[in-house]
């Protein structure tokens, strides 16, 4: 296993209506197994909501892998962020942070 994996991580938005479906993807140049933790936080005048999901994911070289699908309803006055933390088998953590798609 490559201990210094160069991951590609991105969000895809499905549909144009609100609430929107957001799909986080990850891809590795090598076969690898990772632990992940996904945290979505939305804050507005009404309060803060945080959702977490985690687990193990097996990646095959150069094949994009969807982690999950989320439905996010965002208002103009809300801030929304998605954070992904990956950890390889040697314990190296890789952090990726995104704003939620509008």
Secondary structure, DSSP 8 states (H G I E B T S, - for coil): --SS--EEEEEEEE-SSSSEEEEEEEEESS-EEEEEEEEEEEEETTEEEEEEEEEEEEE-TT--EE---EEE---TT-EEEEEEEEE-TT--EEEEEEE---
